[in-house]
């Protein structure tokens, strides 16, 4: 899988999964706004609930 994510997400999730960085100079200085959308039933899954909590607390 290939994804473009903010470096804060990379730093956060690389502790949980074996992620790798690929250099992509044209995005190094980009500022990207992001949001997280989920429905209330997502919070019933303990793993997804944990991921959502970590993201919300980190940002």
FENSUL-V796304 format. One record per residue. SS is DSSP state (H for helix, E for strand, C for the rest). BURIAL is I if it has 9 or more other ideal C-beta (glycine too) atoms within 8 Angstrom, else O. D_CENTER is the distance of its C-alpha to the mean C-alpha in whole Angstrom. Layout:
SS & BURIAL & D_CENTER
SS & BURIAL & D_CENTER
//
This chain:
C & O & 14
C & O & 13
C & O & 10
C & O & 10
C & O & 6
C & O & 7
H & O & 9
H & O & 7
H & I & 4
H & I & 6
H & O & 9
H & I & 7
H & I & 6
C & I & 10
C & O & 12
C & O & 11
C & O & 11
C & O & 14
C & O & 11
C & O & 14
C & O & 14
C & O & 16
C & O & 18
C & O & 18
H & O & 20
H & O & 20
H & O & 16
C & O & 17
C & O & 18
C & O & 16
C & O & 15
C & O & 13
C & O & 12
C & O & 10
C & O & 10
C & O & 9
C & O & 12
C & O & 14
C & O & 17
H & O & 19
H & O & 20
H & I & 16
H & I & 17
H & O & 20
C & O & 18
H & O & 17
H & O & 14
H & I & 12
H & I & 14
H & O & 12
H & O & 9
H & I & 9
H & O & 12
H & I & 9
H & I & 7
H & O & 10
H & O & 12
H & O & 10
C & O & 10
//
